[in-house]
Amino acid sequence: MLKTILSSTGDFYLGLLNLLYPQDCLVCNGRTRELKPAPLCGPCSDRIMAYVETPHWVMTEDGFSFDAAYHVASYEDIVKRCICLFKYEGKIRLSKVLGSVMAEYAARNTGCFGPIDMIVPVPLHPVKLRERQFNQSELMAEHLAGRLDKKLEKNWLKRIKYTAPQTGLSREQRLRNLKGAFLVRKEARFADKSVLLVDDVMTTGATLHECAKTIKSAGAKKVLAYTLACGN
């Protein structure tokens, strides 16, 4: 009871503080006047959540190791802006917004995925992780796993090969660069499991392909790729 009262009191003062000293929306710089601090204003939140209402997109194509790939939106407009702010400018508060979009979309389309045993985020190489200080895919996958009530296995897949940014490279060049880039840890138990592989953006599918190939080499029976966005 006391914990509930303290929590409610804290929420009240937090809301009051934000009303008195509103924050700026990270996307449009407009003032947010939510009861709780929010990284986006109401209109920008509505714009990004609108993607949840759109029909799902699926891609199945020969030559990929994953069985199917799903994404919520094209890599453009407010989705691209949010991802860039999150990844490259360290606006970590956006992880909850973007993860919630993926979670809501997945919750409404669970029939597309079928039975899933676990969620695995695409890992960063240790050098890249030190530079960025966080793995954007892992943070979004945490929200997704919580909403879908699935196990999150964020340590079973490891990136062992560092590659330079692949912007401008063809799919074939990316595939060559990424060959052997991932490793399944000894403690991993992928045998006969269905895996939902999560990343922020799919461009050519090369990274997701190499991850799925590595996971399937450890015995997984199905790997589905799921990203917030798709495109260049």
Helices and strands as residue ranges (DSSP letters): H 2-20, E 23-24, E 31-32, H 42-49, G 50-53, E 57-59, E 68-74, H 77-88, H 94-108, H 110-113, E 118-121, H 126-132, H 136-148, E 151-152, E 157-159, H 171-178, E 182-184, E 194-202, H 206-217, E 222-230
